[in-house]
Amino acid sequence: MVRELTNGGADALAWFRGGAWPRRVFLVLAGTVLLAAGAWIEVPMVPVPMTMQTFAVVLIGAVYGWRLGGATVAAYLAQGAVGLPVFAGGAFGAAHLIGPTGGYLFAFVAVAAAVGWCAERGLAKTAVSAFAVMLAGHLAILALGVSWLATLTGMGLAQAAAVGATPFLFGMVLKSALAAACLRLLARPRRTG
């Protein structure tokens, strides 16, 4: 028997959002591998490099949903904190969570959960709405990261934004578009038998 998924792809993503604990453990591990791979794809910039991490964060949130997405990103941060080389450029250690990159890294968890929450409620059903959700997620990462950077370094918010956000704006738009396209591809209705 063949049935068509017709609800805009929500059922196509159900596999990622449900199932028994072995599947969820597998998805968390797969997501942390995707995040680490995204961290290793790096364009050097100051004070933080531009990587594909944020692409992975918003995509994992949208595909996995808010609970599993947030848990996956939290597991990724824990892996880096205990010494696995999963942060940008293969870096590791808890110091990255309290240094200049800490605001960005902690924002990843909140943003994965927020993007997942939006996606679960159908706010990313079209290419345009998916792009808007991904872009909002990227903006939130930058806003939280810049706030942390300004507080930690004592530089003014405008100066922190100039070094910690402005260089990443164009890449943020491109990564949002790519994440939205990937989400729409994964959410396409499929025929199953």
C-alpha positions in Angstrom: 0.0 0.0 0.0 1.4 3.4 -1.0 0.3 6.5 0.8 1.2 10.1 0.0 2.2 12.5 2.7 0.2 15.7 2.1 0.5 17.9 5.1 3.4 20.1 3.8 6.1 17.7 4.9 5.4 17.5 8.6 5.1 13.7 8.4 8.3 13.6 6.5 10.1 15.1 9.5 8.2 12.9 12.0 11.0 10.3 11.9 13.5 12.8 13.2 11.2 14.0 16.0 9.9 10.7 17.5 10.7 7.2 18.1 12.3 5.1 20.8 15.3 6.2 22.8 17.9 4.4 20.6 16.8 6.5 17.6 17.0 9.7 19.6 20.5 8.8 20.9 21.5 8.1 17.3 20.1 11.4 16.2 21.8 13.3 19.0 25.2 11.7 18.0 24.6 12.4 14.3 23.7 16.0 15.1 26.8 16.5 17.2 28.9 15.1 14.3 27.2 17.6 11.9 27.9 20.4 14.3 31.5 19.5 14.7 31.9 19.2 10.9 30.3 22.6 10.6 32.8 24.0 13.1 35.8 22.6 11.2 34.6 24.5 8.0 36.1 27.8 8.9 36.8 31.2 7.5 39.3 33.0 9.8 37.9 36.3 11.2 38.4 38.3 14.4 37.3 37.8 17.2 35.5 34.6 16.2 35.8 32.6 12.9 32.9 32.3 10.5 32.0 28.6 10.4 29.0 26.4 9.3 28.1 25.8 12.9 25.2 28.2 12.9 23.9 26.6 9.7 23.9 23.2 11.5 22.3 24.8 14.6 19.3 26.2 12.8 18.9 23.1 10.6 19.1 20.7 13.5 16.6 22.7 15.4 14.1 22.8 12.5 14.5 19.2 11.7 14.7 17.7 15.2 12.2 20.0 16.9 12.7 22.0 20.0 13.4 19.3 22.5 15.7 17.1 20.6 17.3 20.0 18.8 18.1 21.8 22.0 19.4 18.6 23.6 21.6 17.8 20.6 23.3 21.2 20.8 23.7 21.0 24.6 25.3 17.6 24.1 27.7 19.2 21.5 28.7 21.9 24.0 29.3 19.2 26.7 31.5 17.2 24.2 33.6 20.3 23.6 33.8 21.2 27.3 35.1 17.8 28.3 37.8 17.8 25.6 36.5 16.6 22.3 37.8 18.8 19.5 34.4 19.9 18.2 34.6 23.6 18.4 35.8 25.9 15.6 39.1 24.9 14.2 39.1 21.7 16.3 39.3 23.6 19.6 38.0 22.2 22.8 37.8 22.9 26.5 35.5 24.7 28.9 37.5 27.9 28.5 35.7 28.4 25.1 32.4 28.5 27.0 33.5 31.4 29.2 35.7 33.2 26.7 34.7 35.5 23.8 32.9 32.8 22.0 30.8 31.7 25.0 27.9 33.9 24.2 27.6 32.5 20.7 28.0 28.9 21.9 25.4 29.2 24.6 23.1 31.0 22.1 23.2 27.8 20.0 21.2 25.9 22.5 18.5 28.5 22.8 18.3 29.1 19.1 18.1 25.4 18.2 15.2 25.1 20.6 13.5 28.3 19.3 13.9 27.3 15.7 12.6 23.8 16.5 9.6 25.3 18.3 8.8 27.5 15.3 9.1 24.6 12.9 7.0 22.3 15.0 4.2 24.8 14.9 4.3 25.1 11.1 6.1 28.5 11.0 8.7 27.2 8.5 6.4 25.4 6.0 7.3 27.4 2.9 10.7 28.4 1.6 10.1 32.0 2.5 8.9 31.3 6.1 11.7 28.7 6.6 14.2 31.4 5.5 12.7 33.9 7.9 12.9 31.4 10.8 16.5 30.5 10.0 17.4 34.2 9.6 15.8 35.1 12.9 17.8 32.2 14.5 21.0 33.5 13.1 20.2 37.1 14.3 19.5 35.8 17.8 22.9 34.0 17.8 24.7 37.2 16.8 22.7 39.3 19.3 23.5 37.1 22.2 27.1 36.6 21.1 27.7 40.3 20.8 26.1 41.0 24.1 28.4 38.5 25.8 31.4 39.8 23.9 30.7 43.4 24.9 30.2 42.4 28.6 33.2 40.2 28.7 35.6 42.5 27.0 34.3 45.9 28.3 34.0 47.2 24.8 30.9 49.1 23.9 28.0 47.4 22.3 28.6 49.2 19.0 32.2 48.2 18.9 31.4 44.6 19.8 28.8 44.5 17.0 31.3 45.9 14.6 33.7 43.0 15.3 31.4 40.3 16.4 28.4 40.6 14.1 28.9 42.9 11.1 31.5 40.7 9.4 29.1 37.8 9.6 25.9 39.4 8.2 26.4 38.3 4.6 27.3 34.8 5.5 24.4 34.7 7.9 22.0 35.4 5.0 23.6 32.8 2.8 23.6 30.1 5.6 19.9 30.9 6.3 19.0 30.4 2.7 20.9 27.2 2.5 19.4 25.9 5.8 15.9 26.8 4.5 16.5 24.9 1.3 17.8 21.9 3.1 14.8 21.9 5.4 12.4 22.1 2.5 14.2 19.2 0.8 14.0 17.1 3.9 10.3 18.0 4.5 9.2 17.1 1.0 6.4 14.6 1.0 7.6 11.1 0.2 5.8 8.1 -1.1 6.1 5.1 1.3 5.0 1.6 0.9 
